[in-house]
Amino acid sequence: MMNNQLKQIAQRLVGLRDALNISVQEMADTCGVSEETYRQYESGTADIPVSTLHRIGARYGVELPALMFGDEPHMNAYFLTRKGKGAAVERSRAYKYQSLAAGFMNRKADPFIVTVEPDRETQPIHLNTHPGQEFNLILEGRVMLQIGNNDLILETGDSIYFDANRPHGMKALDGRPVKFLAIII
């Protein structure tokens, strides 16, 4: 994630914790990480997985886009996102998320266009979990998606729906970026 965006998310986490009078340890427990790791999230020195932000949002009733982008949703009839115009955030150097419904209140799902940049083929896949289910539709490229002990190769046009409570992660293949639609439910 770009350093400035990471710092902004970190500040929103501190503000949320302060507003709700929650201890660092309670927040770390909610995130399923050590207190030390959570302090790194709040200081902006460690990348915060989207799954962790999702967990915080679900636990404390905060919309995911509010944590990621600082925007509160305002629309309740519809929310239009023009091509390439969704609120965006880079997750480390490898992941970029573009929210497609950040302005819609009380969403039942969080749709994103996600771009995964190619990384060294030998690097292990970072696995994460989050509550609910996830749908991915590959729009461009090829990706290896690991769900638990299963390694799946997905190509343009392939889709998958899975239990997001299971450890999962992915990496771009063929030295090319992968773009996909992700819907977190």
MOCORCOR-V470184 format. One record per residue. N is the residue number from 1. OMEGA is omega in degrees with one decimal (* if undefined). Layout:
BEGIN
n,omega
N,OMEGA
N,OMEGA
END
This chain:
BEGIN
n,omega
1,177.8
2,-172.7
3,-178.7
4,178.9
5,177.8
6,178.5
7,179.6
8,177.0
9,178.6
10,179.1
11,178.1
12,177.5
13,177.9
14,-179.8
15,178.7
16,-178.5
17,178.6
18,-178.5
19,-178.5
20,-179.8
21,-178.8
22,178.5
23,175.9
24,-179.3
25,178.7
26,179.9
27,177.3
28,177.8
29,177.3
30,-177.9
31,-177.3
32,179.7
33,177.0
34,177.1
35,179.5
36,178.5
37,179.9
38,176.8
39,176.1
40,175.6
41,-177.2
42,178.8
43,-179.5
44,-179.1
45,177.6
46,177.2
47,-177.9
48,-179.4
49,177.3
50,179.3
51,178.4
52,177.2
53,177.8
54,179.9
55,178.9
56,-179.4
57,-179.5
58,-176.9
59,-172.9
60,174.2
61,179.7
62,178.9
63,179.5
64,178.6
65,177.8
66,177.8
67,-175.6
68,-170.1
69,-179.0
70,-178.9
71,173.5
72,177.9
73,-178.4
74,-174.4
75,176.9
76,175.5
77,176.2
78,175.2
79,-177.2
80,174.2
81,178.2
82,-179.0
83,177.3
84,-172.9
85,-180.0
86,176.5
87,-173.2
88,174.1
89,176.8
90,177.2
91,-173.8
92,179.9
93,-170.3
94,-173.4
95,172.8
96,179.9
97,174.2
98,-178.8
99,-179.6
100,-177.5
101,-173.8
102,-175.6
103,-178.4
104,-178.0
105,172.5
106,178.9
107,173.0
108,-178.9
109,177.2
110,178.0
111,179.0
112,161.0
113,-176.9
114,174.0
115,177.8
116,178.9
117,178.3
118,178.4
119,177.2
120,-177.6
121,-175.0
122,-178.1
123,178.1
124,177.7
125,175.7
126,-179.2
127,173.8
128,178.0
129,171.4
130,-179.3
131,172.4
132,-177.0
133,-178.7
134,175.0
135,175.8
136,174.1
137,-177.8
138,-179.2
139,-179.7
140,172.1
141,178.5
142,-176.7
143,169.2
144,178.2
145,176.8
146,174.2
147,-174.2
148,179.5
149,-177.7
150,174.4
151,-176.9
152,175.4
153,178.9
154,179.8
155,179.5
156,179.9
157,178.2
158,175.1
159,179.0
160,176.2
161,-175.2
162,176.3
163,-175.5
164,173.6
165,177.4
166,178.4
167,-179.0
168,178.2
169,-176.4
170,171.1
171,178.3
172,178.7
173,174.7
174,178.7
175,-178.8
176,177.1
177,174.9
178,176.6
179,178.3
180,173.5
181,177.1
182,175.7
183,178.4
184,-174.1
185,*
END
